[in-house]
Amino acid sequence: MLSYQHEYHAGNHADVLKHSVLALVLAALLRKDKPLRVFDAHAGSGLYDLGGREARRHAEYRDGIARVLAAADAPPTLAPYLDAVHACNAGGALRRYPGSPWLARSLLRPADHLVLMELHPQALTALRRLFGQDPQVHLHERDCFEGLPALLPPPERRGLVLIDPSYELKDDYRRVVGLLEACHRRWPTGVYLLWYPLLRDRPGARLPARVTALGLRRIYQVAIEVEGEGHEGLRGSGLLAVNLPWGVDAGIAALAPWLWRSLSPQGRGRWTAGWLVPE
Ligand SMILES: C[S@@+](CC[C@H](N)C(=O)[O-])C[C@H]1O[C@@H](n2cnc3c(N)ncnc32)[C@H](O)[C@@H]1O
């Protein structure tokens, strides 16, 4: 039984990194006319009420999206993400936060498709309410470790896979690497984004090396740490991008230091951005 609920963490520094890079990569893919398909293997609830009981519990968004919105001189590469945040907050005040399904759906064109996988009953109810009538969104109540490779490659042969587990189960650190390998074998030209947490005594920091050992090409890494290594709790997070579209590396390299300065005003932690494996 899964107990993790993203409602408690919506809009935190890890979401800011994950969603700003996701929006940037999607915006780059959408520059070509051809239709694409986005797979969100761990969908969560789709859209989060920041005034809800769960989000208010630790109010993690205050040290995340709220800091970004308050900062000056956002780089142009942040625009696709900020547009989505503003789009779900008509009236200006920050009340709702877009999860990856809502963010991706807000960017897609009429011929594009979004595939969501989720197992938590509460998240599934929220996703059905948001997207149940949407012919471009395909919701699967299915374990992504089994279900995602079975759906690849997509008919469009263009698109992106987001792998974003909660790492509630320690085995997920091992299983995501196997999942990425299985998906890449079936669809070598897909774009893959794999999110990982940086926590003391957890193997997240070893994931980049494990993914590199798969022997894939074009692997880019970006990470934002807002606390030092001894910190209890989530000190930061990273994303590994396989087959990052051309030109997006420069956008991420410009974004990462700005995000770190905005999310860590005391200058704790660090940022990392660069190719682990080039072409
Ligand atoms: C970190 S949250 C996802 C957040 C979401 N991707 C976002 O960025 O807004 C992880 C989600 O994965 C779901 N999950 C965990 N294991 C799963 C599995 N094997 N297959 C599909 N979903 C799973 C959990 O129920 C949880 O809602």
The ligand as an SDF file (V2000), in Angstrom:
LIG
                    3D

 27 29  0  0  0  0  0  0  0  0999 V2000
    6.6050   12.2130   -6.4980 C   0  0  0  0  0  0  0  0  0  0  0  0
    4.9480   11.7600   -6.8210 S   0  0  0  0  0  0  0  0  0  0  0  0
    4.6680   12.3010   -8.4640 C   0  0  0  0  0  0  0  0  0  0  0  0
    4.6220   13.7760   -8.6660 C   0  0  0  0  0  0  0  0  0  0  0  0
    4.3160   14.1950  -10.0730 C   0  0  0  0  0  0  0  0  0  0  0  0
    5.1280   13.4890  -11.0610 N   0  0  0  0  0  0  0  0  0  0  0  0
    4.5440   15.6780  -10.2420 C   0  0  0  0  0  0  0  0  0  0  0  0
    5.6670   16.0790  -10.5800 O   0  0  0  0  0  0  0  0  0  0  0  0
    3.6070   16.4520  -10.0650 O   0  0  0  0  0  0  0  0  0  0  0  0
    5.0760   10.0080   -7.0660 C   0  0  0  0  0  0  0  0  0  0  0  0
    3.7440    9.3320   -7.4010 C   0  0  0  0  0  0  0  0  0  0  0  0
    4.0300    8.0430   -7.9250 O   0  0  0  0  0  0  0  0  0  0  0  0
    3.0010    7.1610   -7.5320 C   0  0  0  0  0  0  0  0  0  0  0  0
    3.5750    5.8050   -7.6610 N   0  0  0  0  0  0  0  0  0  0  0  0
    4.4170    5.1690   -6.8070 C   0  0  0  0  0  0  0  0  0  0  0  0
    4.7730    3.9560   -7.2970 N   0  0  0  0  0  0  0  0  0  0  0  0
    4.1820    3.8460   -8.5140 C   0  0  0  0  0  0  0  0  0  0  0  0
    4.2030    2.8320   -9.5270 C   0  0  0  0  0  0  0  0  0  0  0  0
    4.9190    1.7060   -9.3680 N   0  0  0  0  0  0  0  0  0  0  0  0
    3.4950    3.0460  -10.6650 N   0  0  0  0  0  0  0  0  0  0  0  0
    2.7790    4.2010  -10.8400 C   0  0  0  0  0  0  0  0  0  0  0  0
    2.7150    5.1970   -9.9080 N   0  0  0  0  0  0  0  0  0  0  0  0
    3.4060    5.0120   -8.7590 C   0  0  0  0  0  0  0  0  0  0  0  0
    2.6950    7.5860   -6.1160 C   0  0  0  0  0  0  0  0  0  0  0  0
    1.3890    7.1760   -5.7410 O   0  0  0  0  0  0  0  0  0  0  0  0
    2.8410    9.1050   -6.2070 C   0  0  0  0  0  0  0  0  0  0  0  0
    1.5900    9.7350   -6.4400 O   0  0  0  0  0  0  0  0  0  0  0  0
  1  2  1  0
  2  3  1  0
  2 10  1  0
  3  4  1  0
  4  5  1  0
  5  6  1  0
  5  7  1  0
  7  8  2  0
  7  9  1  0
 10 11  1  0
 11 12  1  0
 11 26  1  0
 12 13  1  0
 13 14  1  0
 13 24  1  0
 14 15  1  0
 14 23  1  0
 15 16  2  0
 16 17  1  0
 17 18  1  0
 17 23  2  0
 18 19  1  0
 18 20  2  0
 20 21  1  0
 21 22  2  0
 22 23  1  0
 24 25  1  0
 24 26  1  0
 26 27  1  0
M  CHG  2   2   1   9  -1
M  END
$$$$
